[in-house]
Amino acid sequence: MAPVELEESEILSLCDRVIGEPGRRRHLFAWLRAPGGGAQEWLPVDAYYPAHRLVVVWRDRDVRRDTTYSELVPAHGLRLLELTPDELGGDPADAVRRMIAALGPGASLAAPPPAPVAERQRAAGDPISHGFGLSLALAVVLFIELYLGVARGALDHGRVVLAFALAVDACARTVGMVAARRANSPDWAWGCVLIGSPLVAAFWRTNPATEPAPLAGLLAVVAMLALVVAVLIG
């Protein structure tokens, strides 16, 4: 049977539907690093499904590091699904189901055909409502930080460095939330919004390849350093 002609994004979306869980794209594990690489040279997986303890790697690209995935992923208690065009014949969804079943016990897969859009949204925690709540929380936090903290608090009392620290922290919260949502990590997104720079910096450390996490991390570090200076100078 001829190899399937689908793009990587289409294959991963198909996996989302079959598994019944939105996968975390380009997810990074602290223990998954390139052989002989530096301490921070992490290798991303194409998709990670935490509820099913399943990692998906699409092999229509450079495969020099395949043994790293096949050795380390199972060693950390996760199931590894390695997909290639040759393995996905005329019915890719059925092939994915059979390959996952062959990996052994895991949470049950979503039954075909795919549920209507509204049902899939409820199964995924209603991302539209979830995103609205997160945006509303960010707006409230930014109002408090920028108006009450910067304008009415720091600047009214001549504390310019403190005002700068709070303003940069507000930027870090916003950019960190965007990066966390792109990584399909709602817990990190809420942490970035509610806690600010410390959580933004932590997210950057665990997801250095997710854009715009590097920018968010830099803003968070600057904000925390400026806050320390503001405290020291009074």
Long-range contacts (C-beta under 8 A, 24 or more apart in sequence): 1-89, 1-90, 2-89, 2-90, 3-84, 3-85, 3-86, 3-88, 3-89, 4-85, 4-88, 4-89, 4-92, 5-85, 6-85, 6-88, 6-92, 8-46, 8-58, 8-60, 11-58, 11-83, 11-88, 11-92, 12-46, 12-47, 12-56, 12-58, 14-92, 14-93, 14-96, 15-47, 15-49, 15-56, 15-81, 15-96, 16-47, 17-93, 17-110, 17-114, 18-93, 18-96, 18-97, 18-100, 18-109, 18-110, 18-112, 19-49, 19-52, 19-54, 19-100, 19-109, 19-110, 20-109, 20-110, 20-123, 21-49, 21-51, 21-52, 21-124, 22-124, 22-127, 22-184, 23-47, 23-48, 23-49, 23-56, 23-184, 24-48, 24-49, 24-50, 24-183, 24-184, 24-185, 25-183, 25-184, 26-183, 26-209, 26-210, 27-55, 27-183, 28-206, 28-207, 28-208, 28-209, 28-210, 29-76, 30-206, 31-72, 31-76, 32-68, 32-69, 32-72, 32-73, 33-68, 34-65, 34-68, 35-65, 35-68, 40-208, 42-208, 42-209, 43-68, 43-69, 44-209, 45-69, 45-73, 51-107, 52-79, 52-106, 52-107, 53-77, 53-78, 53-79, 53-106, 53-107, 54-78, 54-79, 54-80, 54-81, 54-100, 54-103, 54-106, 55-79, 55-80, 55-81, 56-81, 56-83, 57-81, 57-82, 57-83, 58-83, 58-84, 59-83, 59-84, 60-84, 60-85, 79-103, 79-104, 79-106, 125-186, 130-186, 131-181, 134-177, 134-181, 134-186, 134-189, 134-190, 134-193, 137-190, 137-193, 137-194, 138-173, 138-174, 138-177, 138-193, 141-170, 141-173, 141-193, 141-194, 142-170, 142-173, 142-174, 145-169, 145-170, 145-173, 146-170, 159-230, 161-226, 161-229, 161-230, 161-233, 162-226, 162-227, 162-230, 164-226, 164-230, 165-223, 165-224, 165-226, 165-227, 165-229, 165-230, 166-223, 166-227, 168-219, 168-222, 168-223, 168-226, 169-196, 169-197, 169-219, 169-220, 169-223, 169-224, 169-227, 171-219, 171-223, 172-196, 172-197, 172-200, 172-216, 172-219, 172-220, 172-223, 173-197, 173-200, 175-200, 175-212, 175-215, 175-216, 175-219, 176-200, 176-203, 176-204, 176-213, 176-216, 176-217, 176-220, 178-212, 178-216, 179-203, 179-204, 179-207, 179-210, 179-211, 179-212, 179-213, 179-216, 180-207, 180-210, 182-210, 182-211, 183-207, 183-210, 183-213, 192-216, 196-220, 196-223, 197-221, 197-223, 197-224, 197-227, 198-224
